[in-house]
Amino acid sequence: MFILIPLAVVLLAGISGAMWFFVYDKEDELKAEIAEAELADDAQQPVATEQVAVSEATPVAEPEPVVEEPVLEPMKGTEQSPTDADFSSWYIGKAQTKGMPRGVVTLTTLDDVQGGWKALFFQDPKNKYGVKAYTLANIIIAGSASELTFTIKRHNTRFLTTNECIDEEKELDDVFSARWDNGKLNASGAGSLTITSFWEQDGKQYAIGTFDSPDGIPVSLGMVRP
């Protein structure tokens, strides 16, 4: 009986020691595995590299070109509206029937006659059709010898037989295609006209011509500036 008890104690002590060794041995193995796993994880983590931003050179915006507005030269001649007085002293009963006077400076180049003029259209001057009238207008001669325009802006027409006056300010301008030929100007549009003479006298410029209207009534033309 006394022998069995100590033997049992020895066996229990041996089992306990084996169990302790087994438990702690497994614990060490587990710790080792955990450590190895952590090392493996660290090895798989990407190494953070410092990103060095490469700055691209910012393009310098080129200054926009300065567009200069064209400087418009003032129109040669005149833009003033005409009156009867502009024609009474030289045209009616004079150049209108007698032509260009003697001893004046003849204008012979297109550059001499371009620009604005005051004009009087004398309709049915001999009163053959009973519609004798004055039409006051402004004329603009512009362009080159090959591409010339003759523009008529009418203001009013006064019929001399009835003294009736028609306001034509709101009427559209009449634009004729023209050509310059050796000191004369020929134009066509709603009718045709010919300026036969241009001249300068006492600081003013003058011109005379004829207009063939669509209705066949004769019309003479006088122009002056300034």
Secondary structure, DSSP 4 states (H G I P E B T S, - for coil): -TTHHHHHHHHHHHHHHHHHHHHHHHHHHHHHHHHHHHHHHHHHSPPP------PPPPPPPPPPPP-PPP-PPPPSB--PPP-THHHHTTIIIIIHHH-SPSS-EEP-SHHHH-EEEEEEEEESTT-SSS--EEEEEEEEEEE-SSSEEEEEEEEEEEETTTTEEEE-TTSPPEEEEEEEETTEEEEESSSEEEEEEEEEETTEEEEEEEEE-TT--EEEEEEEE-
